[in-house]
Amino acid sequence: MPECPMLQECTSNIRSISRSLGVTIKSVTPADAYLELISTIINEGLVKILLNDYIDLHVNNSDSA
């Protein structure tokens, strides 16, 4: 059974995007691969933010009253 042209295009696009970003995709379907790619990008971004102290996690316990 021949593969759907839209499926081929989606597969090609996600492979291209993942290669350009240096992300290895393990998902079988393009839809799952897009979700995996987005999740990886978000997770890597959060790690960078936390490692670079962009978020101040200190809590000020002084009373303002």
Backbone hydrogen bonds in HBPLUS format (Angstrom, degrees):
<---DONOR---> <-ACCEPTOR-->    atom                        ^
c    i                          cat <-CA-CA->   ^        H-A-AA   ^      H-
h    n   atom  resd res      DA  || num        DHA   H-A  angle D-A-AA Bond
n    s   type  num  typ     dist DA aas  dist angle  dist       angle   num
A0007-LEU N   A0004-CYS O   3.08 MM   3  5.21 118.2  2.48 100.7 115.5     1
A0008-GLN N   A0004-CYS O   3.03 MM   4  6.37 155.8  2.09 154.3 161.5     2
A0009-GLU N   A0005-PRO O   2.95 MM   4  6.18 155.3  2.01 146.2 152.6     3
A0010-CYS N   A0006-MET O   2.91 MM   4  6.13 161.6  1.95 149.9 154.7     4
A0011-THR N   A0007-LEU O   2.94 MM   4  6.06 162.3  1.97 147.9 153.0     5
A0012-SER N   A0008-GLN O   2.93 MM   4  6.07 159.4  1.97 145.8 151.8     6
A0013-ASN N   A0009-GLU O   2.88 MM   4  6.08 156.9  1.93 148.4 154.8     7
A0014-ILE N   A0010-CYS O   2.98 MM   4  6.20 167.2  2.00 154.5 157.0     8
A0015-ARG N   A0011-THR O   3.05 MM   4  6.17 155.3  2.12 145.8 152.8     9
A0016-SER N   A0012-SER O   3.00 MM   4  6.16 156.8  2.06 145.4 151.8    10
A0017-ILE N   A0013-ASN O   2.92 MM   4  6.16 165.5  1.94 155.4 158.9    11
A0018-SER N   A0014-ILE O   2.93 MM   4  5.97 165.4  1.96 145.2 149.9    12
A0019-ARG N   A0015-ARG O   2.95 MM   4  6.06 155.7  2.01 145.3 152.0    13
A0020-SER N   A0016-SER O   3.01 MM   4  6.19 162.6  2.04 149.1 153.9    14
A0021-LEU N   A0017-ILE O   3.05 MM   4  6.25 140.4  2.21 145.6 156.0    15
A0022-GLY N   A0018-SER O   2.90 MM   4  5.86 113.2  2.35 134.9 151.0    16
A0023-VAL N   A0018-SER O   2.85 MM   5  4.91 157.5  1.90 147.9 149.8    17
A0022-GLY N   A0019-ARG O   3.14 MM   3  4.97 147.1  2.26  95.8 105.7    18
A0033-ALA N   A0029-THR O   2.90 MM   4  6.10 151.3  1.98 150.4 159.9    19
A0034-TYR N   A0030-PRO O   2.83 MM   4  6.08 153.8  1.90 153.2 158.3    20
A0035-LEU N   A0031-ALA O   3.21 MM   4  6.49 162.0  2.24 146.1 150.4    21
A0036-GLU N   A0032-ASP O   2.86 MM   4  6.07 156.6  1.91 146.7 153.8    22
A0037-LEU N   A0033-ALA O   2.85 MM   4  6.02 157.8  1.90 149.0 154.7    23
A0038-ILE N   A0034-TYR O   2.94 MM   4  6.17 168.0  1.96 154.4 157.1    24
A0039-SER N   A0035-LEU O   2.91 MM   4  6.02 163.7  1.93 149.9 154.9    25
A0040-THR N   A0036-GLU O   2.92 MM   4  6.07 157.1  1.97 146.7 152.8    26
A0041-ILE N   A0037-LEU O   2.97 MM   4  6.21 162.1  2.00 152.6 157.2    27
A0042-ILE N   A0038-ILE O   2.98 MM   4  6.19 164.9  2.00 153.1 157.0    28
A0043-ASN N   A0039-SER O   2.90 MM   4  6.04 166.8  1.91 151.1 155.2    29
A0044-GLU N   A0040-THR O   2.91 MM   4  6.04 164.8  1.94 151.7 155.9    30
A0045-GLY N   A0041-ILE O   2.98 MM   4  6.09 154.0  2.05 144.2 151.8    31
A0046-LEU N   A0042-ILE O   2.91 MM   4  6.17 156.7  1.97 153.1 159.1    32
A0047-VAL N   A0043-ASN O   3.02 MM   4  6.23 158.4  2.06 149.1 154.7    33
A0048-LYS N   A0044-GLU O   3.02 MM   4  6.24 161.1  2.05 147.2 152.1    34
A0049-ILE N   A0045-GLY O   2.98 MM   4  6.21 159.8  2.02 148.4 153.9    35
A0050-LEU N   A0046-LEU O   2.92 MM   4  6.13 167.0  1.94 153.2 156.3    36
A0051-LEU N   A0047-VAL O   2.84 MM   4  5.97 157.3  1.89 152.1 158.8    37
A0052-ASN N   A0048-LYS O   2.98 MM   4  6.01 140.9  2.14 144.1 153.4    38
A0054-TYR N   A0049-ILE O   3.23 MM   5  5.42 169.6  2.24 157.5 156.6    39
A0053-ASP N   A0050-LEU O   3.47 MM   3  5.36 166.0  2.49 101.9 103.9    40
